[in-house]
Amino acid sequence: MTVMRYQQLAQTLRRQIDAQVWLPGEKLPSLRESCKQSGLSLMTVLQAYQLLESQGVIVSRPQSGYYVAPRQHVPVVHHAQSNLHAAEDIDVNDAIFNILKAGQDPDIVPFGSAFPDPTLFPQPRLARSLASAVRRMSPHSAIANLPPGNEELRRNIAQRYAQQGIEVTPDEIVITSGALESLGLSLQVVTQPGDWVAIESPAFYGVLQAIERRKLKAVAIPMDVQQGMDLQALEQALATYPIKACWLMSNFQNPLGCSMSAEKKQRLVEILEAHHVAIIEDDVYGELYFNGERPMPLKVSSYRQQILHCSSFSKCLAPGFRVGWVAAGAYASRIQRLQLMSTLSASVPVQLGLADFLHQGAYDAHLRRLRRQLELRQNAMRNKILKAFPPQVRVSQPSGGYFLWVYLGDKVDATRVYQQALARGISVAPGTMFAVDDRYRHSLRLNSSFEWNTRAEDAIKTLADIVFGEIERNKT
């Protein structure tokens, strides 16, 4: 059967869309531009576009042109008598990108931000350490500090593990460009495309993005807003799917803010060890505890060689420096090789600067001040929400970190609240950012780390007005 020219063009465009040359919502070249590029007639190009439109691949907008159609929701399998969700395809990047991009405007109240208030960190002192380290750099520093990274910095990190009673040697630690790189490398080293990974639900959206990039399949394990992962559901998932890894936050989980008890952590590790499942532990908020003692990570267990413990300085000391690490256990040498073949290494001057800062001995004093501020600001925001919002609204009360999880009630769509809030100069993080389906469409995540002042208080009042308005709208 002869393929017509318009069909050939349609096939070419579809391949480009599948390869993400053209992303959902992005405008395609105009008809006349396509004519010039392809050498085809206007009528032939129009037929190709109309064919793709009839297939639902693109959409036309009057007086504007043709655009790539939004992608369909992820196919999710619902299991009888279970809260487990299994998704063979993850597609979240577009929605997350749009939400995060909207929050970059300095005039926006940044309740939707994932980053802590930058004014909480000792920037002048960090700058002096960085300048001092750069002055002392040798010409061979770039080579000497290739993976696993700067020896002094790794030794400092190993000493902090030792203070918690965790046996981690400097050779087991690989310095990375932030925690996201350490988490991505960890996922890559313990899985192959097509493998199943157990994740939290709701989950930090970086998990969803990493799984999407890696072409993995996810089993979402439900979370309790106070106690963390549902271990019974985890056991059911392990009995149902050939899970290779479990990625989770046991301390101050993003977005819920919950932490698992020591007993529950021990049971979790026992379950995963019995099934020979690698653990990727995201512990970037572990230093931000409000009580007197740092919560222990899963890495403390006897299964620690199969636990890839990932953290960074981004949430507690130097957000802009983008330096993290993974205590990789049995996978350390493989992580090093993967890093050499991808990003090569974390920034050498920044590694040296952080090592200098830690050597000065001011880190723990800074952390004590930071924790006090975060606790005061979280309490102020939480109390204002409870006073200003409708009685049906429920707010989490984490014992660390800087996120509040706000359930708005079954009649309130958090995405509509997000859209209206953004139009009024306030960013929030709707619950749909943290799952592959819409089960958290009635919840928001709010960042409580920023200074509590009149601007922040007025923003909470505005959010409350929007929520009241949505409740009234749904009554009619």
N, C-alpha and C positions, 0 to 999 in steps of 0.2 A: 504494500500500500504506500503510495507516494505521500510524503509529509509536505504539506504546504508551507510556504515561507512564513506565514503568520504563526503557524504552529511551531516552527523551528525557533522563532523569536520568543514565543511564549515559554518554550522549554528552557531556553537560555536564561530568561529572566527568573524562571522558577528555581533553576539551579543556583543562581546568584542569591536569591532570597533564602534558600535552604542553607547556603554557606554563610549567611549573615552579612553578605556584602550590603544588602539593603535590610534594615532592621524594622520590626513592627512599628507602625506609625510614621515611618520615614517616607518622604516624598520621592517618587520615582522620577527619572528624567521626563520632561514634557514630550508630547508626541513629536513635536518638531525636532527636539534634541535627539530623540531616538531615530528619527529619519536620517539625520546627519550621521549618526554613529553607525547605523546599520546599512545605510544605502538603500533602504526600502522605501516604498511609497507611503504617503500619509495614511491611506486606506489600509494597507497591510499592517502597519504599526497599530492602528486603531483596532483592527480585528484581533491582534495578539493581546492587547490590553483588555478588550472586552471578554476574550476567552478566559483570561486569568481572573477577571472579575466574576464571571459566571461560576468559576470553581471556588470562589471565596478566598483566593490568594491575595487579591488586592481590592481596594475600594476606590470609588471615584467620589470626589467632592466638587460640587458645582462651583465654577469660577476659580477653582484652585488647582485641580489636576488629579493624578492617581497616587494613592498611598498604599504601602504594604499593610495588609489587614492585621489587626491584633491577633496574637496567638490564642488558641483555645486554652481553657483551663487544663491543668495536668490531669491525666486520667488517674483516679485514685480508687483503689479497691477497698471497699468497706467490708469488714468481717463481722459475721453475726456474733452477737454477745461479746463484742470486743470494741475497745476504743482505738485499736491499732489501725493505722493507715499505711498502706504500702504503695509507693509511687515508683513506677519504672522509668518515668521521665520527669526531670525537674526543670522548670522554666520560670525563673523568678527575677533574672537580672534586670529586665526592662523596668518593671514596676519599682524595684528597689532604687535603681539609678535615678529615676524621676523624683522619687521622694527625697533622697539624699541631696540631689542637686538643688531642690527647692530650698533646702535649709542652709545653703551657703551664703545667702544674702545677709550681710552684717546688720541690716535693719530689721531682720526677722528675730523674734524671740525664740531662742533655740531649744525649746523643750523636746524637739524631735531628734536632737543631735545624739550621736553615739559617743561623742568625745567629752571629757570633763572640761570644766571651766579652765582655760589656759592660764588665768591669772593666779591660780592656786599653786603654781610651780615655781621653783627658784631659778628663774631664767638668768638673772645676772651671774649667779654662782656657777650655773652650768656653762654659761658663755666663757667665764674665766677658765674653767677646766678644759673646755674645748680649745681655747686659744693656747693655753699652756701645752696641751698635748700636741697640737699642730707644730708649735715651735720646736718640740723635742723629737718630732718624727724623723726617722732615718730614711734614706733613699730606698731602703729595702723593706719598709713597713708594709707596702701593698702586698708583697709576696709572703712576708712572714705571717701576716694576719689573714691569709686565705683560710677557708674552712679547715678546722672547726671554728676559727676565729681567735681573737686576741686572748693570749694565755692568762694575763692578769685578770681580765674581765671574767673569764670562765672560772678562774679560781675564786674570785669574789662571790660569784653565784653559787659555786659548790659549797663555800663556807656558810652561806645562808641556808642551804639545804641541811648542812650538818647541824646548825643551830636548832632545827626542827626535829633532829634525830633521823634524818633521811640520808641513806648512803648513796651519794652521787659523786662520782669522780669528775674532775675537770675534763678528762678525755671523753666522757659520756655526753658532754654539753656541746651543742652546735649553736653558734650565734647566727641569728637570721635578721632579715630586714622586716622587723616587726613580728608580732604573734601570728598574723595571717600567713606569712610565709612558713613559719614553723608548723602551723596546722596543716597547710597545704602539702608540704613535703612529707609530713607524717602520714597523711591520707594516701599519698602516692606510694609510699614505701610499703604499705601493708595491704594494698588493694590493686586489682586490675580492672580496667573498664568492664562494666557489666556486673561487678560484684555488688553484694548487698551490704549496706551499712545501717546500723541502728543509730538513730538520732533522737533528740528531744522534741517534744511538741507542746508548746511553741519552742522554736529553736532560734538561736542567733542566725541572722540571715547570711552571714559569711559561710556557715555550714552549707546552706542550700546552694549558694553560688559555687562553692568548691565541688560539691557533688555534681552540679550541672556541668562544670568544666571537665570533670573527670569521667563523665558518662557512667556514673554509678546509679544504683537503685537504692532507695531509702525506705526504711521502716520507721515510722514516727511513733515513739513511745510517749504516751501521755504523761504530763507533769502535774503535780499538785503544787499550788501556789505557795504552800508552806513547807512541804516535805520533799519536794523534788520528784525524781523519776519513779513511776509505778513499776516496782520490781516484778510483780505478778505478770503485768503486760510484757515486760522485757523477757521473762522466761517463756511466755507464749510465743513471742516473736522468734526466739532462738530455736524453739521446737518446730517452727513453721518454715523458716527461711535459712539458707546457708550463709549466715552473717559472718563477715570477715573482720569487722571492726565496729567499735562503739565510740562515738564522738559525743562528749558531754561536758558540762560544767557542774561540778559538785559543790562549788562555793559561789554564792551570789550570782546565780544564773541570769544571763541576759536572754529574754527580757523580764522574767518574773521576779528576779532578785532573791529567789529561795536558795537555801543551802540544805544539804543532806546531813543527818545526824551521823556521828561516828559509827554507830552500830549499822546504820543503813549503808554507809559507804563500804564497810567490811563485807556485808552480805552481797552488795553489788559486785565487788571484785571477785568474791567466791563464785558467783553465778557465771561471770564472764570467763574466769579461769577454767571452770569445769568444761566450758564449751570451746576453749582455746581461741578466744576472741581477743584481738589486740585492743587496747584502750588508748584513745586519744583524749587526753585530759586538757581542756582549755581552762587555765587558771589565771587569767589576766586580772581578775578582781580580788584575788586572795589576800593581798596586802591591805585592802580597804575595809577591814573589819572594825566594828564599833565597840565590841566588847574587849575584854582585856587580853585575849589570847587568839593568835592566828589560827583559823580552822585548818586542820590537816588536809593535805591533798591525798588523792588515791595513791600517789606514788610512794607513800609510807609503807605500803603493804609488801608482803613477801613476793608478790607477783610483779614487782617494780620493773623487772627487765623487759616485760611485755607492755609496760605503760609508757607512752610517749607524753611526757609532761611539758606542756607548752605555756609560756608566759612572756611578758615583755615589760619594759619600763614605760610604755606609752600611756598607761592609765594611772600611773602612780608617781611619775617623776618627769618624763620628758616626751610629751606627745609628738612633737615635731621631729624627734631624733630617729624614730622608726627602727628601734633596736629591740629585738626579742631573742628568744632562745627556745630550744627543745632539749630536755634531758631525755635522750632517746634510748637509753638502755641498750638492749641487744641490737638495735637498729642504727646505732650512731654512725658507723662507717658508711652504711648505705645512704644515710641522710647526707653525709658530707659529699659523696659522689654525685647525688642528685642536685645538690646546691651548686657544685662546680659546673655542672652541665646546664644550669638555668641562669640564676642571677649572679653566679660566681662567688660573691660574698657580700655581707653587710658593709656599709660605709666604714672604712678603716679609721679616718679621723674621728668619727662619732664614737666608735668602739673605744678608742684611746681616751677620748674626753670623758666618757662614762666611767671608765676604769679609774681615771684621775679623781673624779667626783666621789666615787665610792671609797677610794683610798683616804680621802679627807675626813671620813667618819661622820658626815652630816646627814646621811640618808635616813637613819632611823628617827632623828629629831624632826626632819621634814615630814616623814610619814605620820608621826604623832599629831602634828599640826594639821595635816591634810585630813586625817580621820575625824578630828574634832569638827572641822569646818563642814565636811560632808554630812556628818550626823545632824548638826544644827540646821543645815539647809534642807535636808530631807524632812526633818520634823516640821519645819516651817511650811513647806509645800504641802505635806500630807494633811496637816491641820487645816490649812486654808481650803483644800479640796473637800474635806469632810464638812466644813461649814458652808461652802458656797454651792456645791453640787446637789442634785436631787438626792433624797434619802436612799434610793435604790442603788446608788453608786457604791461600789466597794473598792477599797484601795489596799494594796499590799503594804506590809511593814517589814522590809528587809533589815537584817542586822549588819549590813555592809553594802558597799557599792554605791551607786548613785542613780538607780532606776526605780521608778514606781510603776506598778502594773495596775491599771485602772479599768475595772469592769463597769460599763455604762448601762447595762440592762439590755434585755432581749429586744427592746423596741428601738434601740439607737444604733445606727450604722456608723461605725468609727471612721469609715472612709469618707462619708459625708461630713462628719465633724472635722476631719483632717482638711478637706477641701475648703470648707467655710472658714476654718481657723487660718489657713494659709492666706486666704483673701483678706484677712484682717491682721496680717502681719505676725502670725504665730505658727511655728512648726510643731507638729506632734508626730509620733510614729504609730500609725494604725496597726492593729493586730494582724492584718493580712500580710504584713511584711515578714512575719515569723512562721509561716506555714505554707504548704503547697496547695492548700484549699482555703475555704473562707470560714473555718470553724471559729476563728478569733475575730470575726468582723465586728463584735460588740465591745472590743477592748482597745485600750491605748497604752503605749509605753511613754512615760514622761521622764526627762532628764532633770534631776533635782540638784545638780552640782553647781548651778550658777547662782550668783549673789542674789539673796532674797531682798528685793527692794520694791519700790512702788511700781516699777515697770512689770516685774514678775507677778506681783499681786494683782495688778489690773489684767494681766494676761489670763490668770486663772479665773477671774471673774468673767472675762469674755468667753472662755471655754465653757464655763457653767451656763452662761446665757444661751450658747449654741446648743448645749445638751438639752436644756429646758425647751428650747424651740423645736428640737427634733422630737421630743416626747409629745408636745402638743400637735405637731404635724401628723404624727402617727395615730392620734386619737380620731382624726377626721376621716 
